[in-house]
């Protein structure tokens, strides 16, 4: 289980709520709950959050399948990656692409984001398999994906929050 931070409040009377903030789980609960009840709530809420995230966290194989589908749909099938995988050592970028071995790496920070955001990052990296730089041709390829602006806005918001 990742780090859990308990935030108790005298103003909170009955409800207990949990959410993820980066790699930390924040649990909000009334100040008057016993340690035993707190432990039960924490276990239950963390399990529920893990289950929800698991549904929206594709495996590496599913990422590769998704990338192939996106390539066929938005890039005429021209971008064919050799692998697509999650990585945990990428804190500044959302994804990267190596044109030498045609591999794509996606930051673990994107696990759990809306599908249209992950798809945008995949399309962006797939476009690098066709156009290695960020020139006009590259952005023309990326622009084929219909949710570019919405996904970019989402990522800008996440970046701002994490600064």
Residue, then its C-alpha position, 0 to 999 in steps of 0.5 A: x500500500x502506498x503512503x496514507x495520510x489521515x486528515x481528521x476534522x472536528x467539522x466532519x461529522x459522519x462521512x469518510x472520503x479518500x482520494x489520491x494525491x500523486x503517490x499518496x492516499x489522503x483519507x478525510x474523516x471525523x476527528x472522533x472515530x476510534x483507531x479500529x474504525x479508522x483502520x477499517x475505513x482506510x483498508x476499505x477505501x484504499x482497496x476501492x481506490x486501487x480497484x478503480x485505478x486498476x480498471x483504468x490502468x492498462x497493462x503494457x500489452x494493452x498499451x501496445x494494443x491501444x497504440x496500434x489501434x490509435x495508429x490505424x485510426x489516426x495515423x493510417x497505420x504508419x506508426x508501428x511501435x516495437x513496444x509500449x510500456x509504463x516506466x517509473x523513472x519519468x518525472x518531467x515528461x509524459x512519454x518518450x519515443x526511441x526511433x532507433x528501436x521504435x519503443x515508446x515509454x509512458x510515465x507512470x504518472x499517467x496511470x488513471x488519467x482519462x482515456x482521451x489523455x492517455x490516447x493523446x500522449x500515445x498519438x504524440x509518441x506514435x507521431x514521433x515514429x513518423x516525424x522525429x522532431x516537433x516540426x510542422x509535419x509532426x503537429x499535423x500528424x498529431x492534429x488528426x487526433x480529435x481531443x488534442x486541445x482538451x488533453x493538453x489542457x488536462x496535462x497542463x492542469x496536472x503539471x501546474x498542480x504538481x509544481 
